[in-house]
Amino acid sequence: MGRIGRMRFPDHSLEEAIEWTEKLIKHLKGDVSDVRRVMPILGHHKVTKRPPGPFQAKMASLRLYGLIEGGRVTELGERAVYAEGREKYEALCECFYRVTLFKELDERYPEGISDEEFAKALVAITGCSY
């Protein structure tokens, strides 16, 4: 999980997180309470007592997007995977907006922002300088 000032953001894209959520539903019926069972589903085949950093980063991304909580895939996670049309769009927007940094960037710059202005926008939102 990344952090800029007080704002956390996922290390992985929403697209990747949705793919993982679908696998967790398909293979574990959405039960993510047993790390030893979840690790291979997310591509970490050497199951260890202490989960490796890359696995923890994937789980943190899933939590930040609101796709898992309390050992289970959330209702939002199920909608993001299986809904269609407008309902799927709304679920994906809800996942995206759960990340405060993404929400504030979108609200301040609804038309988008150039690569050149991006660093300045991050400073304005987070208060951290570059």
BELGI-V42479 format. One record per residue. RES is the residue in one letter. OMEGA is omega in degrees with one decimal (* if undefined). Layout:
RES/OMEGA, RES/OMEGA
This chain:
M/177.9, G/179.0, R/170.0, I/-175.9, G/-179.2, R/-174.0, M/175.7, R/175.4, F/-177.8, P/174.8, D/-174.3, H/-179.0, S/175.8, L/179.1, E/177.5, E/-178.3, A/177.9, I/177.5, E/179.3, W/179.7, T/178.4, E/178.1, K/-179.5, L/177.2, I/-176.6, K/-172.9, H/-175.2, L/-178.3, K/176.5, G/-179.8, D/-179.4, V/-175.3, S/-178.7, D/-176.5, V/-178.9, R/177.6, R/-177.3, V/-174.8, M/-179.6, P/179.5, I/-179.2, L/172.2, G/178.7, H/-169.3, H/176.0, K/-178.1, V/-178.9, T/179.0, K/179.4, R/-177.8, P/-179.2, P/-178.6, G/179.9, P/176.2, F/179.2, Q/178.2, A/177.2, K/180.0, M/178.3, A/177.8, S/178.9, L/178.6, R/-178.4, L/177.1, Y/-180.0, G/-176.5, L/174.8, I/177.1, E/175.6, G/176.4, G/-178.5, R/167.6, V/-177.0, T/174.6, E/176.1, L/177.5, G/178.4, E/177.7, R/-179.2, A/-180.0, V/-167.3, Y/-178.7, A/179.0, E/174.1, G/-176.1, R/-179.2, E/178.4, K/178.6, Y/-179.9, E/178.0, A/179.5, L/176.2, C/179.4, E/177.0, C/-178.3, F/-176.7, Y/174.2, R/176.7, V/-172.8, T/-179.5, L/-179.9, F/179.9, K/-179.1, E/175.6, L/-179.1, D/180.0, E/-179.4, R/-176.0, Y/-175.3, P/179.1, E/-178.0, G/-177.3, I/-178.9, S/177.0, D/-178.3, E/-176.6, E/-173.9, F/-179.1, A/178.4, K/178.4, A/178.0, L/177.7, V/-178.6, A/-176.6, I/-172.8, T/-176.9, G/178.7, C/178.3, S/-179.2, Y/*
